[in-house]
Amino acid sequence: MHAIRSCDVFILGGGELFRDSTGLTATLGMFYRLLLARWYGKRVLALGVGCQPATTAWGRMILRRALRACDAIVFRYADSRRVAEQLSPDMTASE
């Protein structure tokens, strides 16, 4: 927590991060630091991430909140961006 409190920008790095197919605990584990950074008022950047369609209602809610918590997102693939835009049309995203 100290590192997040003292940083200027929180960067969420690469991989197929925006997904809920790993179960509730793993999904929450992927995003609790991101949401903590927002709570501390930090800017959040997601770089080189992928996004898969939500498989559950709770997953859709968590993914939508995580996507909206990012100030900017750079997706790995155009397909990931399209999936993310369907989950959260008002987010900020780049390819």
N, C-alpha and C positions, 0 to 999 in steps of 0.2 A: 504494500500500500504506500509506503514511503516513496518509492520510485515513481509511482503514478502521481502522487501529490506534488512532487518536485519537478516533474517534466513539463515541457512547454507544449508538446504534441504527443498524443498516444498513437502509435502506429501498429495496426493489426496486420500482420504479414502473411503472405501467400499461402495458397492451398485451397482446397475445397471446403472452405470454412462455413459458408452459409448453407447449412443443410440440417435436417432433423432426423435423418435415417439412423443415427447412432444411439438414439434414445434420449430421454429427458435429461438425465444427469449429465451426459456428455455434451448435449446441446447447451445447457445452462453453463457448463464449465468453459465452453468456447467463448462465451460472451460476457461473463460476469466482470472481467477486467475492463472490457469496453464500456459497459454500463457504469462501472465505478469511475472510470475516467470522466465520463459525462457528468456524473454526480459532483465531481470535483471541479467541473467547469472547464475541462481540457478540450482542445480540438481533437478530433478523432479522424485518422486517415486509414482506410483499408486499401492495401496495395497488393496487386496480383492475386486476387481472390476469385474463387468460383462460387456459383450459386446453383443449387438444385431445387426442384419443386418441393414444397412442403408435403409431408406425408400424413400429417395429423393437424387437428385444429390448434392444439397448443404449440406445435412447431411453427405453424403459420403466424401465430401471435408473436412468438419469440423472434423469429426471423424478421418479421416486419419491424418490430421495435429495434432490433440490432441494425437493420439497414437504415432506418430513420435516424439512429444515433450518430451515424457517420457524417462528418462534414464533407467528405469526398471519398469516392470509391473508384479504384482502377481495377476492372475485371480482367481476368485472364483470357476470356473468350466472349465473343458477341452473344452466344447462346446464354451464358451466365447473366449477362446484362439484361437480356430479354426476360428471363425468369425473374430476376430481381425487380424489374419494372412492373411485372404482373403482380408480385407480392406487395410492392410499395411504390405506386406510380409517382409519388411526390418526392422521392429521394434524389440526391445528387449523385450522378454517376458518370464515369469516363471509361473509354476502352483504351 
